[in-house]
Amino acid sequence: MGGRSGVGVTDVAEPYAQRLSGWGRTAPTVAEVVRPRTREQVAEAVATAGPRGVIARGLGRSYGDPAQNAGGRVIDLTGLNRILSIDLDTGLVTAEGGVSLHTLMRALVPFGYFVPVTPGTRYVTVGGAIGSDIHGKNHHADGSFAQHVTSMDLLLADGTVRTLTPDSDPELFWATAGGMGLTGVVLSATVRLIPIETSRLSVDTFKLPDLDTLMERLAGTDADYRYTVAWMDCLAKGAKLGRALLDCGNFAALDELSAKHRAEPLAFSAKPVAGAPDLFPSGLLNRRTIAIANEVWYRKTPATHHHLATIGGFFHPLDGIRDWNRVYGKAGFLQYQFVVPFAADAALRRMVEQISRAQAPSFVTVLKRFGKGSPGYLSFPTEGWTLALDFPSGTPGLDRLLPWLDEQVLSEGGRVYLAKDSRLAAADLAAMYPHLDDFREVRAKVDPLGVFVSDQSRRLAL
């Protein structure tokens, strides 16, 4: 077992009531929020949580309700935001649970290191990355985030801190990886980094006319590119069904840079260029406007071409607009991401056809390939095709389309991503996650009273 230690108690920051939602801005609930700045204050916040329990929250980028706790307590972990150590010889960084990937990149890229996995936003905390076992454009090559965590300090419900490694305490480690914060609070973690020679990406972009061509091209890229992602036009029909732009990239070598950029090959600067005001009406993004945007985006992109991209431009284009989720209006949007095995390519095509037939608009529709999954009991990635969509919450027919998609995913042995879920039925969870009982068994051992709880865990009976 990993090491154990007690944590003393000090006065915790003053709690306050706050209305919280996920990044999709749907189903908000009110919780008592506290923002501790020390381990001791986190322990006090857990110990005094009350009958509705407690859940940790990072930067609020989960799309649904896993970081909400109606009538209970939510620990805003962003106050634990220190990088504790960096070992440039071994490529290991130890950071508190509230440190963002953005902060890590700013600190590490100039020294020739990059985070092992990043999702489509860098505004994710280390604790959130572990709790969701996040994946990125390189899953086929590098797996998910927790597979690069060498150890973590986890605060348990009884106030003790356990140091976990995949070898010393594999059950609790892999229950925590992807466990949506329900085993405890990640106070800190040590993560293995990826060495890079420059901060630019060498990218090949392919303009592909249909879904079959896209899937064939994607299947042939795994060996040559560390990072691959396809933007798909989900509204296209007929011969254009699934037309897409496929980006395939690797970090550039020094000799690939221009003379200007070779002067500072590891420069990193990524700031939002604008902010979205909270003034957009719900319904602004709809079938018509998204169809126009898709047409413009597809047409303006040249055929197959090579270019160099910045870290922000390649990995996190939406981060260029602060609070971009406000564009959907106060009604918000639903993110839906699923994975099905590679053998289910016919089912994937059937689902894309149905989305197109329903003319359900998704402004950001992304297709990727997953490699072998991690041992995490509730970790989402498993070998196969993964499709992510975001639908405006007022989309006509969405209440029929999403359950139909659930049925297709279930019939093919696939699953949906809990970090983006806001409406999955509890009855479907066990079929999607075959190690659910293992997770529940570990959780019952370390938190028999159910101290750690969220709106999502209640909804899904996790």
Residue pairs with C-beta under 8 A, 6 or more apart in sequence:
1 162
1 168
1 169
2 151
2 162
2 163
2 164
2 165
2 168
2 169
2 172
3 162
3 163
4 160
4 161
4 162
4 163
5 160
5 161
6 159
6 160
6 161
7 39
7 40
7 42
7 43
7 155
7 159
7 160
7 161
8 40
8 43
9 40
9 43
9 44
9 47
10 38
10 40
10 41
10 44
11 41
11 44
12 34
12 36
12 41
12 44
12 45
12 48
13 34
13 35
13 36
13 37
13 41
13 79
14 34
15 32
15 33
15 34
15 45
15 73
16 32
16 33
16 34
17 30
17 31
17 32
17 33
18 30
18 31
18 32
18 33
18 74
19 28
19 29
19 30
20 28
20 29
20 30
20 31
20 33
20 57
20 60
20 67
20 68
20 74
21 27
21 28
21 29
21 65
21 68
21 332
22 60
22 62
22 63
22 64
22 65
22 66
22 67
22 68
22 422
23 60
23 61
23 62
23 63
23 325
23 335
24 63
24 64
24 325
24 328
24 332
24 333
24 334
24 335
24 390
24 393
24 422
25 325
25 326
25 328
25 330
25 331
25 332
25 333
26 64
26 331
26 332
26 333
26 334
26 393
26 422
27 64
27 65
27 68
27 422
27 455
28 68
29 65
29 68
29 69
29 70
29 71
29 455
30 70
30 71
31 68
31 69
31 70
31 71
31 72
31 73
31 74
32 50
32 72
32 73
32 74
33 57
33 73
33 74
33 75
33 76
34 41
34 45
34 73
34 74
34 75
34 76
35 75
35 76
35 78
35 79
36 42
36 44
36 45
36 75
36 77
36 79
36 80
37 79
37 80
38 80
39 80
39 155
39 161
39 187
41 79
42 75
42 77
42 80
42 155
42 185
42 187
43 155
43 159
45 54
45 73
45 75
46 54
46 75
46 155
46 157
46 159
46 185
46 451
47 159
49 72
49 73
49 451
50 72
50 73
51 72
52 69
52 70
52 71
52 72
52 73
52 453
53 69
53 72
53 73
53 450
53 451
53 452
53 453
54 69
54 72
54 73
54 74
54 75
54 451
54 452
54 453
55 66
55 67
55 68
55 69
55 72
55 73
55 74
55 75
55 181
55 182
55 452
55 453
55 454
55 457
56 67
56 74
56 75
56 77
56 97
56 127
56 131
56 181
56 185
56 186
57 67
57 68
57 74
57 75
57 76
57 77
58 67
58 77
58 78
58 97
58 98
58 100
58 124
58 125
58 127
58 128
59 78
59 100
59 123
59 124
59 125
59 128
60 67
61 121
61 123
61 124
61 128
62 128
62 132
62 419
62 420
63 334
63 335
63 390
63 419
63 420
63 421
63 422
64 335
64 419
64 420
64 421
64 422
64 423
64 456
65 422
65 454
65 455
65 456
65 459
66 131
66 132
66 180
66 181
66 418
66 419
66 421
66 454
66 455
66 456
66 457
67 74
67 128
67 181
67 454
68 74
68 454
68 455
68 456
69 453
69 454
69 455
70 455
72 453
75 185
77 97
77 98
77 125
77 127
77 185
78 98
78 100
78 125
79 98
80 96
80 97
80 98
80 99
80 187
80 188
81 96
81 98
81 99
81 100
81 103
82 95
82 96
82 99
83 93
83 94
83 95
83 96
83 99
83 103
83 104
83 107
84 94
84 95
84 96
84 188
85 92
85 93
85 94
86 92
86 93
86 94
86 107
86 108
86 111
87 93
88 111
88 113
91 113
91 192
91 193
91 194
91 195
92 150
92 190
92 191
92 192
92 193
93 104
93 107
93 108
93 113
93 190
93 191
93 193
94 188
94 189
94 190
94 191
95 103
95 104
95 126
95 188
95 189
95 191
96 126
96 187
96 188
97 125
97 126
97 127
97 130
97 185
97 186
97 187
97 188
97 189
98 125
98 126
98 127
99 125
99 126
100 122
100 123
100 124
100 125
100 126
101 115
101 118
101 122
101 123
101 124
101 125
101 126
101 129
102 122
102 123
102 270
104 115
104 126
105 114
105 115
105 122
105 268
105 270
105 311
106 268
108 114
108 115
108 193
109 196
109 199
109 266
109 268
109 311
110 266
110 267
110 268
111 266
112 195
112 196
112 197
112 266
113 193
113 194
113 195
113 196
114 193
114 194
114 195
114 196
114 251
114 311
115 191
115 193
115 194
116 142
116 145
116 148
116 191
116 192
116 193
116 194
117 129
117 134
117 135
117 136
117 138
117 139
117 142
117 143
117 144
117 145
117 148
118 124
118 134
118 136
118 315
118 316
119 134
119 135
119 136
120 136
120 315
120 316
120 318
120 366
121 316
121 318
121 319
122 270
122 312
122 315
122 316
122 319
123 319
124 134
126 186
126 188
126 189
126 191
127 181
127 185
127 186
127 189
128 134
129 145
130 145
130 146
130 149
130 152
130 176
130 177
130 186
130 189
131 176
131 178
131 179
131 180
131 181
131 186
132 178
132 180
132 380
132 418
132 419
133 144
133 145
133 146
133 177
133 178
133 374
133 376
133 378
133 379
133 380
133 381
134 144
134 145
134 419
135 143
135 144
135 145
135 370
135 380
135 381
136 227
136 315
137 227
137 228
137 229
137 249
137 315
137 368
138 226
138 227
139 368
139 369
139 370
139 371
139 381
140 222
140 228
140 368
140 369
140 370
140 371
141 222
141 226
141 227
141 371
142 148
142 194
142 226
143 371
143 372
143 374
143 381
144 177
144 178
144 373
144 374
144 376
144 379
144 380
144 381
145 191
146 173
146 174
146 177
146 178
146 374
146 376
146 379
147 374
148 191
148 192
148 193
149 166
149 177
149 189
149 190
149 191
149 192
150 165
150 166
150 190
150 191
150 192
151 163
151 164
151 165
151 189
151 190
152 163
152 164
152 173
152 176
152 186
152 187
152 188
152 189
152 190
153 161
153 162
153 163
153 164
153 186
153 187
153 188
153 189
154 161
154 162
154 163
154 164
154 172
154 176
154 183
154 184
154 185
154 186
154 187
155 161
155 184
155 185
155 187
156 162
156 183
156 184
156 446
156 447
157 184
157 446
157 447
157 448
157 449
157 451
157 452
161 187
162 169
162 172
162 184
164 172
164 173
164 176
165 173
166 173
166 174
166 375
170 375
171 438
171 442
172 183
172 442
172 446
174 374
174 375
174 376
174 377
174 379
175 183
175 376
175 377
175 378
175 438
175 439
175 442
175 443
176 183
176 184
176 186
177 374
177 375
177 376
177 379
178 374
178 376
178 377
178 378
178 379
178 380
178 418
179 376
179 377
179 378
179 439
179 443
180 378
180 418
180 419
180 454
180 456
180 457
180 462
181 452
181 454
182 443
182 447
182 452
182 453
182 454
182 457
182 462
183 442
183 443
183 446
183 447
183 452
184 446
184 447
184 452
185 452
196 251
196 266
197 251
197 252
197 253
197 254
197 265
198 251
198 252
198 253
198 254
198 256
198 257
198 261
198 265
198 266
199 251
199 265
199 266
199 267
199 268
199 310
199 311
200 251
200 252
200 256
200 257
200 261
200 265
200 308
200 309
200 310
200 311
201 227
201 249
201 250
201 251
201 252
201 308
201 309
201 310
201 311
201 314
202 249
202 250
202 251
202 252
202 253
202 256
202 306
202 308
203 247
203 248
203 249
203 306
203 307
203 308
203 309
203 314
204 225
204 247
204 248
204 249
204 304
204 305
204 306
205 245
205 246
205 247
205 248
205 301
205 302
205 304
205 305
205 306
205 307
206 217
206 245
206 246
206 248
206 304
207 245
207 298
207 301
207 302
207 303
207 304
208 214
208 217
208 230
208 243
208 244
208 245
208 246
209 239
209 240
209 243
210 239
210 240
210 241
210 242
210 243
211 232
211 241
211 242
211 243
211 244
211 349
211 352
212 242
212 349
214 230
214 232
214 242
214 243
214 244
214 246
214 367
215 345
215 348
215 367
215 385
217 246
218 228
218 230
218 246
218 367
218 368
218 369
219 369
221 228
221 246
221 248
222 228
222 369
222 371
224 248
225 248
225 249
225 250
226 249
226 250
226 251
227 247
227 248
227 249
227 250
227 314
227 315
228 246
228 247
228 248
228 249
228 368
228 369
229 246
229 247
229 366
229 367
229 368
230 244
230 245
230 246
230 247
230 366
230 367
230 368
231 244
231 245
231 247
231 297
231 364
231 365
231 366
232 242
232 243
232 244
232 352
232 365
232 366
232 367
232 387
233 240
233 242
233 243
233 244
233 294
233 295
233 298
233 365
234 242
234 352
234 355
234 356
234 360
234 361
234 362
234 365
234 389
235 287
235 290
235 291
235 294
235 356
235 359
235 361
236 242
236 243
236 294
236 356
237 356
237 357
241 352
241 353
241 356
242 349
242 352
243 298
244 367
245 297
245 298
245 301
247 314
249 309
249 314
252 308
254 262
254 265
256 308
257 265
257 308
261 267
261 308
268 311
270 310
270 311
270 312
270 316
270 319
272 319
272 320
272 321
272 322
273 320
273 321
274 320
274 321
274 322
275 321
275 322
275 323
276 321
276 322
276 323
276 324
276 325
276 326
276 327
277 326
278 323
278 326
278 330
279 326
280 326
280 327
280 328
280 329
281 329
282 328
282 329
282 330
282 331
282 332
282 392
282 393
282 394
283 329
283 331
283 392
283 394
284 327
284 328
284 329
285 327
285 328
285 333
285 361
285 363
285 392
286 361
286 392
286 395
287 359
287 361
287 395
289 361
290 361
290 362
290 363
291 361
293 363
312 319
312 320
318 324
318 364
325 332
325 333
328 392
328 393
331 392
331 393
331 394
332 393
333 390
333 391
333 392
333 393
334 390
334 391
334 393
334 398
334 402
334 422
334 423
335 388
335 389
335 390
335 420
335 422
336 388
336 389
336 390
336 391
336 402
336 405
336 416
336 420
337 380
337 386
337 387
337 388
337 389
337 416
337 417
337 420
338 386
338 387
338 405
338 409
338 414
338 415
338 416
338 417
339 370
339 380
339 381
339 382
339 384
339 385
339 386
339 414
339 415
339 417
340 347
340 348
340 384
340 385
340 408
340 409
340 412
340 413
340 414
341 382
341 383
341 384
341 385
341 412
341 413
341 414
342 369
342 383
342 384
342 385
344 384
344 385
344 412
344 413
344 414
345 385
347 408
347 411
347 412
348 385
348 387
350 408
351 387
351 405
351 408
352 387
354 401
354 404
354 405
355 362
355 389
355 401
355 405
358 397
358 401
360 389
360 391
360 395
360 397
360 398
360 401
361 391
361 392
361 395
362 389
362 390
362 391
363 390
364 388
364 389
364 390
365 387
365 388
365 389
365 390
366 387
366 388
366 389
367 385
367 386
367 387
368 385
368 386
368 388
369 384
369 385
369 386
370 381
370 382
370 383
370 384
370 385
370 386
371 381
371 383
372 382
372 383
373 379
373 381
373 382
373 383
374 381
377 433
377 435
377 436
377 438
377 439
377 442
378 418
378 433
378 435
378 436
378 439
380 415
380 416
380 417
380 418
380 419
382 414
382 415
384 414
388 417
388 420
391 398
402 423
406 416
406 424
406 425
406 428
409 415
409 416
409 432
410 428
410 431
410 432
414 432
415 432
415 433
416 424
416 432
418 424
418 456
418 460
421 456
424 459
424 460
426 459
426 460
426 461
429 436
429 460
429 461
429 462
430 436
430 437
433 439
439 462
440 462
443 462
456 462
